[in-house]
Amino acid sequence: MVGKDQAIGWLILIICIIIAVGYPVALYIWPGLGSLATNTAFLLVAIPVTLAIILIFAIGAWIGWTMATTPPPKPIEEIETEIGAKEEK
């Protein structure tokens, strides 16, 4: 069963991957199939911005992956039981 934090992690991961892939496609391919991409000034601004956005969403995807694959913590009651058992020994 997936915990709440893991579900949120998977959601973050999926959204970040979709945006990191979709942004360059929408910026370079979608508008007129390359009509804007022929302008040099446009490319000088768009390429660094695209790389920055991909980096930001790659970090977000990494955070989502970490949240999704990290097991949930033990309940407090279980930890207290373990501590009590250790103190008795």
C-alpha positions as CSV (number, residue, x, y, z in Angstrom):
1,M,0.0,0.0,0.0
2,V,1.3,3.5,-0.9
3,G,1.3,6.0,1.9
4,K,0.2,9.6,1.6
5,D,3.7,11.0,1.3
6,Q,4.6,8.3,-1.4
7,A,1.5,9.2,-3.4
8,I,2.4,12.9,-3.3
9,G,5.9,11.9,-4.3
10,W,4.7,10.0,-7.4
11,L,2.4,12.9,-8.3
12,I,5.3,15.4,-8.1
13,L,7.5,13.1,-10.1
14,I,5.0,12.7,-12.9
15,I,4.1,16.4,-13.1
16,C,7.8,17.4,-13.2
17,I,8.6,14.9,-16.0
18,I,5.6,16.1,-18.0
19,I,6.6,19.8,-17.7
20,A,10.3,19.1,-18.3
21,V,9.5,17.3,-21.5
22,G,6.5,19.4,-22.6
23,Y,8.0,22.9,-22.1
24,P,10.7,22.5,-24.8
25,V,8.2,20.8,-27.2
26,A,5.7,23.6,-26.7
27,L,8.3,26.3,-27.1
28,Y,10.3,25.0,-30.0
29,I,8.1,22.7,-32.0
30,W,4.5,23.7,-31.4
31,P,4.4,27.3,-32.6
32,G,4.3,27.1,-36.4
33,L,6.7,24.1,-36.5
34,G,9.8,26.1,-36.0
35,S,8.9,29.6,-37.3
36,L,10.0,31.2,-34.0
37,A,13.0,29.0,-33.6
38,T,14.7,30.6,-36.6
39,N,15.2,33.9,-34.9
40,T,18.7,34.1,-33.3
41,A,17.7,36.6,-30.6
42,F,14.9,34.3,-29.6
43,L,17.2,31.3,-29.3
44,L,19.8,33.2,-27.3
45,V,17.2,33.8,-24.6
46,A,15.1,30.7,-25.0
47,I,17.9,28.1,-24.7
48,P,19.2,29.2,-21.3
49,V,15.6,29.6,-20.0
50,T,14.7,26.1,-21.3
51,L,17.8,24.6,-19.6
52,A,17.0,26.4,-16.3
53,I,13.4,25.1,-16.4
54,I,14.5,21.6,-17.2
55,L,17.0,21.7,-14.3
56,I,14.4,23.0,-11.8
57,F,11.9,20.3,-12.8
58,A,14.6,17.6,-12.8
59,I,15.3,18.6,-9.2
60,G,11.5,18.5,-8.5
61,A,11.3,15.0,-10.1
62,W,14.2,13.9,-8.0
63,I,12.5,15.1,-4.8
64,G,9.3,13.3,-6.0
65,W,11.2,10.1,-6.6
66,T,12.8,10.3,-3.2
67,M,9.4,10.8,-1.5
68,A,7.8,8.0,-3.5
69,T,10.5,5.4,-2.8
70,T,11.2,6.2,0.9
71,P,9.2,3.9,3.2
72,P,6.9,5.6,5.7
73,P,8.3,6.0,9.2
74,K,7.2,3.6,12.0
75,P,4.3,4.7,14.2
76,I,5.2,6.3,17.5
77,E,3.6,3.5,19.5
78,E,5.9,0.9,17.8
79,I,9.0,3.0,18.6
80,E,7.9,3.4,22.2
81,T,7.4,-0.3,22.5
82,E,10.9,-1.0,21.2
83,I,12.4,1.6,23.6
84,G,10.5,0.0,26.5
85,A,11.7,-3.5,25.6
86,K,15.3,-2.3,25.4
87,E,15.0,-0.6,28.8
88,E,13.7,-3.7,30.4
89,K,16.8,-5.7,29.3
